[in-house]
Amino acid sequence: MYMIKLAIFGFGAVGRGVAKILIDKERIRRLIGEYTVVAIADSKGAIISDSIDLKKALEIKNKEGSLPERLTVDEIIDSVDFDVALELTPTNIKTGEPGLTHIKKCLKKGCHVVTSNKGPLVVAYKELMKLAEKNNVKLMFEATVGGAMPVIKLIKRDLAGNNIISIKGILNGTCNYILSKMEKEKLPYDVVLSEAKELGIAEANESYDVEGIDSAAKLVILANALMNMDVKFDDVEIVGITKITPEAFEIAMEKGYTIRLIAEVNEQTLKVGPRLVSLNNPLCIHGTLNAVLIKTDLAKEVFVIGRGAGSIETASAVISDLAEIYSCEVNK
Ligand SMILES: NC(=O)c1ccc[n+]([C@@H]2O[C@H](COP(=O)([O-])OP(=O)(O)OC[C@H]3O[C@@H](n4cnc5c(N)ncnc54)[C@H](OP(=O)(O)O)[C@@H]3O)[C@@H](O)[C@H]2O)c1
């Protein structure tokens, strides 16, 4: 039986979550058959072997902070034989790098790619998809939007044949945590933000989340991938949540509404901003959850809710993409 060779690029929260799931051979064999991990890389080093002991790799990373062999991802792509790259490096929505170069090189080499990295898709969605098609390989990216929450394959596969009229959702758990806490405890934005930072829910530099940039990046991916658009990050009208006050919540609540950061795409709109949401609307969700309301011509309304981040949760989406690649092969 053919042994599928996997390479993991990026060994942070998501990369390590994926490695932990891949240790469970029984679970993964049922999905894709026999497999082995032949390369793992972080920003400073790598491990290369015909069959990497993932438990040991995780121990080394935890203990040493970086992987031992002085090899870059570019060098690995040039010199190691693998079938699928799991591209899990940090997101840069301006340049797409380093993921953009990694993904292009892998696709050109004829390898499938699964990524959780929004950057390359925001910068070059159409180009990457054409490259994948030309090289007869798949580029999968479920984890880029909504973490564990299924939305991309759900729309592409389970809502196949539908025209997507609009997608409207909460795509950033940090903002939703802050807003739902402001709503419940009637606290000012700054106080809740500091608390979210202490809990590790908000980053030290929170602007990417609270300015609506992360939600807008995800909206661009949804629009291009699921609504056949050709839009760029600059096409999104973005307002963040930094100016929301407890008084705004008070007025909204009196009328039966709350405030949430909503990302919305339809034929006319590509917008991220704080919106009034009725208290009995399904999008009135709390905490760090993500949710998406999809309107289509045939199935009408479909609502999904789930965890938008987390090491194992996001790894769940990466694994589901891996399974999809090989179920496609089986069905060919
Ligand atoms: N965490 C989540 O819940 C989540 C959810 C959805 C999507 N994502 C996306 O998934 C990706 C990974 O997220 P994460 O939370 O795992 O990030 P992370 O913890 O910061 O890990 C990133 C990993 O990439 C490595 N790296 C950085 N530059 C590299 C390079 N040039 N070559 C090889 N490796 C490089 C880092 O190396 P070092 O270890 O040496 O620093 C680290 O191992 C990001 O694009 C993020 O936006 C994350």
The ligand as an ORCA input file, in Angstrom:
! r2SCAN-3c Opt
* xyz 0 1
  N      -4.053     29.442     16.634
  C      -5.278     29.400     16.137
  O      -6.238     29.156     16.862
  C      -5.502     29.611     14.671
  C      -6.803     29.486     14.163
  C      -7.009     29.621     12.769
  C      -5.943     29.937     11.941
  N      -4.696     30.111     12.496
  C      -3.596     30.414     11.576
  O      -2.727     29.303     11.524
  C      -1.381     29.723     11.364
  C      -0.566     29.176     12.516
  O      -1.093     29.679     13.722
  P      -0.423     29.342     15.124
  O      -1.364     29.825     16.162
  O       0.052     27.941     15.136
  O       0.841     30.323     15.076
  P       2.143     30.226     15.956
  O       1.853     29.527     17.247
  O       2.743     31.577     15.974
  O       3.090     29.240     15.103
  C       3.640     29.576     13.879
  C       4.728     28.586     13.563
  O       5.304     28.933     12.304
  C       6.727     28.943     12.434
  N       7.326     29.811     11.449
  C       7.346     31.163     11.390
  N       8.012     31.579     10.300
  C       8.441     30.451      9.660
  C       9.200     30.209      8.496
  N       9.664     31.207      7.748
  N       9.450     28.935      8.169
  C       9.006     27.900      8.916
  N       8.277     28.067     10.035
  C       8.000     29.339     10.391
  C       6.973     29.391     13.862
  O       8.283     29.033     14.240
  P       8.828     29.184     15.749
  O       8.142     28.102     16.519
  O      10.270     28.968     15.593
  O       8.434     30.560     16.173
  C       5.886     28.588     14.578
  O       6.327     27.273     14.806
  C      -1.413     31.254     11.327
  O      -1.379     31.660      9.984
  C      -2.740     31.605     11.990
  O      -3.279     32.823     11.504
  C      -4.460     29.948     13.822
*
